[in-house]
Amino acid sequence: MTAEPLDILVTFARLGLVSFGGANLPEIERVLVEQKGWITPQLLANGFALGQVMPGPNMLAMTNYGFAAGGWLGAFAATLGFYGPTALLSAAAMTAWQRLSRWRWLPSLRNALLPFGAGVLLAGVLVLARGSIHSWTGALIAAASFALLWRTRVNAALIVVGAAVLGAVLGL
């Protein structure tokens, strides 16, 4: 069953507007996987992982999710919906931020948003883990990858590719 392009456009516009840096995976999962049934948890995790190793925004997977929901027209609607409104709002916010940069309360506002961002990122990690880690071996690979990213200066793309190769060799 192919979704209607207008439904895809509106759905992805809403997702784009409630995502901070694209890092609102719990809501994306709830809408696209559970509510709409347009993609699977595995496609969500795979798209996000692929976005991590590709140049550009990691949420380019939205185009792929739109394609899964409605073919080429769905891909176009998802991309336009997810990025269009937020690009316009970002331009307006940057203009306002520059005008308000002299206000003394602005650093306090920026600092107040940090815990919110950390919570959104943690929720995204949990969604990815739930959709990607299905065994103790997978959990160990994920933990080792995190430790390497945290403690070394190894390129993240190499760690992702290495974990993928190891997972493929082990049949995960």
Secondary structure, DSSP 4 states (H G I P E B T S, - for coil): -PPPHHHHHHHHHHHHHH-STT--HHHHIIIIIIIS--S-HHHHHHHHHHHHHSSS-GGGHHHHHHHHHHHHHHHHHHHHHHHHHHHHHHHHHHHHHHHHTT-TTHHHHHHHHHHHHHHHHHHHHHHHHHHH--SHHHHHHHHHHHHHHHHS---HHHHHHHHHHHHHHTT-
